[in-house]
Amino acid sequence: MKENILVTGAANGIGAAIAELAITRGHRVLLTDVDEQAVRTRARSLGDRATGHVLDIRDPAAWDKAFDVAEAEFGGVDVLVNNAGIIHTGHAKDLSPQQHRDIVEVNLLGAITGTCTAIERMTAQGYGHIVTVCSMTAFLPLPGYATYSGTKHGLRAFHHSVAIEERDGPLDFTIIHPPTTRTGMLDQEMADPACAIAFAEKSYAPERIAVTVIDAVATKPVEVVFPPLGGRFQRIGGVFPRLMRWVIPLAEAQGLRRRAQLVAARSK
């Protein structure tokens, strides 16, 4: 079944890869992003089944406008992919209050606003699917990611709570947890040793994550961790705080070594 999909954070990275794969599979996509020029350029490159639109996900009125645009262009939104997110790197004590606030307003409150808008619009039309792109940090609190991880913990709790609240309605809910992904965010992390733990594990291309997301549009799983086996171990490990306080510093040390190797290779 071909769907009308609204993707946030679609100018670059995972969002752009999701949009491109969706178009390839025959869906129609409203690409949205806070960077208007970049998202419109991206949409034009994908052909006539793609439309670009500026969207600051922190703004409720902007969400209403995005759904109005989708209605005018495609007849409505069948699937919302809540993907947009940001990070300010560094340890919690080194970030400014505004930086903490930025992360919360985009990663958590922005996604909450979009989800609530989608529930209203989709319930009125009698069907819809909300896909939340979260993070494996929803299970593991990591050094260098305190507020970022906090927003992802909160986003997972919000998503599942809303899905339970809406269990008798016409909507489907899926949440997906990517691991470290090779996007502009990873470049930010490379520049800051405080985020070295990101390099303790294999990173994935955004196109790999896009396959998981677009597959989920069709199959509607409740929750997906990535990679499938390693993600399950991380989810279990996050239940035990004492274990995390022992294992995560070891992973951080490994990440520091790997990051140093990567920095050295880039400088040659």
Secondary structure as GFF3:
##gff-version 3
##sequence-region A 1 268
A	DSSP	beta_strand	4	7	.	.	.	ID=ss1
A	DSSP	alpha_helix	13	24	.	.	.	ID=ss2
A	DSSP	beta_strand	28	33	.	.	.	ID=ss3
A	DSSP	alpha_helix	36	45	.	.	.	ID=ss4
A	DSSP	beta_strand	50	54	.	.	.	ID=ss5
A	DSSP	alpha_helix	60	74	.	.	.	ID=ss6
A	DSSP	beta_strand	79	82	.	.	.	ID=ss7
A	DSSP	three_ten_helix	92	94	.	.	.	ID=ss8
A	DSSP	alpha_helix	97	103	.	.	.	ID=ss9
A	DSSP	pi_helix	104	110	.	.	.	ID=ss10
A	DSSP	alpha_helix	111	125	.	.	.	ID=ss11
A	DSSP	beta_strand	128	133	.	.	.	ID=ss12
A	DSSP	three_ten_helix	136	138	.	.	.	ID=ss13
A	DSSP	alpha_helix	146	165	.	.	.	ID=ss14
A	DSSP	beta_strand	171	177	.	.	.	ID=ss15
A	DSSP	alpha_helix	184	190	.	.	.	ID=ss16
A	DSSP	three_ten_helix	193	199	.	.	.	ID=ss17
A	DSSP	alpha_helix	206	219	.	.	.	ID=ss18
A	DSSP	beta_strand	223	225	.	.	.	ID=ss19
A	DSSP	alpha_helix	228	237	.	.	.	ID=ss20
A	DSSP	alpha_helix	241	267	.	.	.	ID=ss21
###
